[in-house]
Amino acid sequence: MNKKKKPFLGMPAPLGYVPGLGRGATGFTTRSDIGPARDANDPVDDRHAPPGKRTVGDQMKKNQAADDDDEDLNDTNYDEFNGYAGSLFSSGPYEKDDEEADAIYAALDKRMDERRKERREQREKEEIEKYRMERPKIQQQFSDLKRKLAEVTEEEWLSIPEVGDARNKRQRNPRYEKLTPVPDSFFAKHLQTGENHTSVDPRQTQFGGLNTPYPGGLNTPYPGGMTPGLMTPGTGELDMRKIGQARNTLMDMRLSQVSDSVSGQTVVDPKGYLTDLNSMIPTHGGDINDIKKARLLLKSVRETNPHHPPAWIASARLEEVTGKLQVARNLIMKGTEMCPKSEDVWLEAARLQPGDTAKAVVAQAVRHLPQSVRIYIRAAELETDIRAKKRVLRKALEHVPNSVRLWKAAVELEEPEDARIMLSRAVECCPTSVELWLALARLETYENARKVLNKARENIPTDRHIWITAAKLEEANGNTQMVEKIIDRAITSLRANGVEINREQWIQDAEECDRAGSVATCQAVMRAVIGIGIEEEDRKHTWMEDADSCVAHNALECARAIYAYALQVFPSKKSVWLRAAYFEKNHGTRESLEALLQRAVAHCPKAEVLWLMGAKSKWLAGDVPAARSILALAFQANPNSEEIWLAAVKLESENNEYERARRLLAKARSSAPTARVFMKSVKLEWVLGNIAAAQELCEEALKHYEDFPKLWMMKGQIEEQGELMENAREAYNQGLKKCPHSTPLWLLLSRLEEKIGQLTRARAILEKSRLKNPKNPGLWLESVRLEYRAGLKNIANTLMAKALQECPNSGILWSEAVFLEARPQRKTKSVDALKKCEHDPHVLLAVAKLFWSERKITKAREWFHRTVKIDSDLGDAWAFFYKFELQHGTEEQQEEVRKRCENAEPRHGELWCTVSKDITNWQRKIGEILVLVAAHIKNTF
């Protein structure tokens, strides 16, 4: 028996044998198993089928319906407890009582499932944990080793051996067939002899180099490197010249297609062609084929039009880029021969040549182009010695005396005295150069400078700079009265010469004069041009914008001049006086502010705010009698002004003149009774400790002004201070009946109840307040904080969500919501807050505090700056900023924040008002209140 033949071949298969079962190839069916594919519209095999059964699709539908109707009542489908898996009555109608029964069964199933749900989930969880402990993932198995990788040093890492190659040597090092091409020089050398060798050199056979069974290894009837196309006729030589000639012929044919051979002139656009070529020039490391192509194209351009300078420049730069500097130099020197009158070619040649050679090139260029300014400038740049530079430039000026650029370069190298002499010659040669005239005027004495500028005006009557320089010259020498005349004459003269007066340019010149310290000139220019080209109804608006622009450019004298002119035109406009006063307050001196305010109240005696600013300025300077006299004059102008009465009272009370303050308030109550006057009267008695007098005044005031909430608040607070909680509650309740929309009253009553432990009543009060004052963020915020203080954080979060639904754009709610979140979610919440309230100071303050809590000091400081810039009246922002600088800033930064806060004079803010409105702090200054508020802040956010 043949060993190779399998024993089972040709034998019948055993019983129950399934082909492919052993190797798992049984999970497929073939077309022979399921029959041919048939379309649903194909006719059935039965020719006499009744209607409705004549197509394959009809038969399939019928079979499917029969399958659906037949219920599976097999024993295998029967369960002792549940019965049959299918419904015994599925074929019957589904009625309403069936639906109710199904709903009841579903509810019972759900109820039973819920009873076991926790135990089942717990059991499943334990099984999963047990399974994972028995069969951990590979990732978990190696997690401890991965953690230890952090301890591996660089040396240990580098010393880990490379994974070895398990293949055998032949597989690892396959021997590729090595082909070494024979160089052209070998063929050329042997073919130049014109002989055919029929025998091999004995030395070759001796060393076995070319000894092959076939005689004549390289000497075959058709030698290997020689084909008939590259051999000269008859000799069989490889003619290398033919290859070059063929290439040139091909290039000539291509160029002749775009060239006019009749006239000999190219019809290719040289500039466009060279632009394309320049775009093809590769940088270092570019494709060698691109370089060759660009070189070839540039060569064709040079040959087609040899007198076209850009072709030579582009060729030289191509060679320079590819590193062939000497080739580039040779090309550009050839270019200078072909284009001796081209300035650009000579400058490129000077750039490419080394130092001394460059000088020789420039000297040659000067001989060909004696009028070229750029070549002279290049010649001067090549000289290292100052005297040599001067010599070159003077030589240049002999040839080109009217070049401003040469004169400027020459003058810059000279000493002041020599420069003056040169400039006097320069303005003769270039009488239209403003720069040279102005430079000469600066170097001359006062008298000579005036003459120079007069001459300049004669030569250039259309330039404004000469006039402005003349005005500055007069101002510098003390003739300020001449400045105005010169500027007026300038405007008139320029208009006479047809020059359009460009207002924007003149304002820029005025700002430059301001920066240079020529105040009178700057103001004169402003007065002369400020009204040019503006419609009468736009004047005020435009001038205020100009003033703001000048302040932004730090040209304060220009702004002052604009305000002065505007006040001349609008002497009775209170808004202009106020803008000017605020400008002086921020950027001027106290004396300038007071002088302005004196003029202001003379023109606008009914403007109370101007009187008050004047009195405050005097009071801050410590001149109380002057402040009193200003207020007395204000009384005469505004006899029953509430603001002036209260300012006088404040002046006296701040200076401890309490009796005078009482008398003033009594007079005010009799002559100009208002709710604020009564309130100030009550407060004065309260802070001085006269509680009975304060209560009496408060009762009297409430008879007249029962709808003024601050009186009810003061009444309740006085009672609360005396521990009379019932009286305080009564006062707040009465106040809320009269003033149901006063948020502070609701808050005071709620806090009173919370203070005495009535948390439920406080909650009810706040709910009632929200019903009466919907969409009030202050009341929502207090409700959230009440729950938070009571320790009910979940309720606080729910309330906050409702509050944000009702007041989606409230900054104070969003700022509180950020810090109600857990630390990881705060950043996300702050992003949402910024999207909703991008410019709200409370949100910006919350973001600054968030960065502070994350110890991102620079970012926090930046956001604090942004907050106080957007709303400088928010005292809380200043307090947090100051606290931040106390912890993380220098003394200078702390002092800067304190000064900025004092200048801003904030009046609002929850924490700020808590301290500033405390009776014990009634006489404290802004800086002291800032320190107190900052001390109250705890870093618990």
Secondary structure by P-SEA (a helix, b strand, c coil): cccccccccccccccccccccccccccccccccccccccccccccccccccccccaaaaaaaaaaaaaaccccccccccccccccccccccccccaaaaaaaaaaaaaaaaaaaaaaaaaaaaaaaaaaaaaaacccccccaaaaaaacccccaaaaaacccccccccccccccccbbbbbbcaaaaaaaaccccccccccaaaaaaccccccccccccccccccccccccccccccccaaaaaaaaaaaaaaaaaaaccccccccccaaaaaaaaaaaacccccccaaaaaaaaaaaaaaaaaccccaaaaaaaaaaaaaacaaaaaaaaaaaaaaaccccaaaaaaaaaaccaaaaaaaaaaaaaaccccaaaaaaaaaacccaaaaaaaaaaaaaaccccaaaaaaaaaaccaaaaaaaaaaaaaaccccaaaaaaaaaaccaaaaaaaaaaaaaaccccaaaaaaaaaaaaaaccccaaaaaaaaaaaaaaaacccccaaaaaaaaaaaaaacaaaaaaaaaaacccccccccaaaaaaaaaaaaaaaacaaaaaaaaaaaaaaaccccaaaaaaaaaaaaacccaaaaaaaaaaaaaaccccaaaaaaaaaaaaaacaaaaaaaaaaaaaaaccccaaaaaaaaaaaaaacaaaaaaaaaaaaaaccccaaaaaaaaaaaaaacaaaaaaaaaaaaaacccccaaaaaaaaaaaaaacaaaaaaaaaaaaaaaccccaaaaaaaaaaaaaacaaaaaaaaaaaaaaaccccaaaaaaaaaaaaaacaaaaaaaaaaaaaaaccccaaaaaaaaaaccccaaaaaaaaaaaaccccaaaaaaaaaaaaaacaaaaaaaaaaaaaaaccccaaaaaaaaaaaaccccaaaaaaaaaaaaaacccccaaaaaaaaccccccccaaaaaaaaaaaccccc
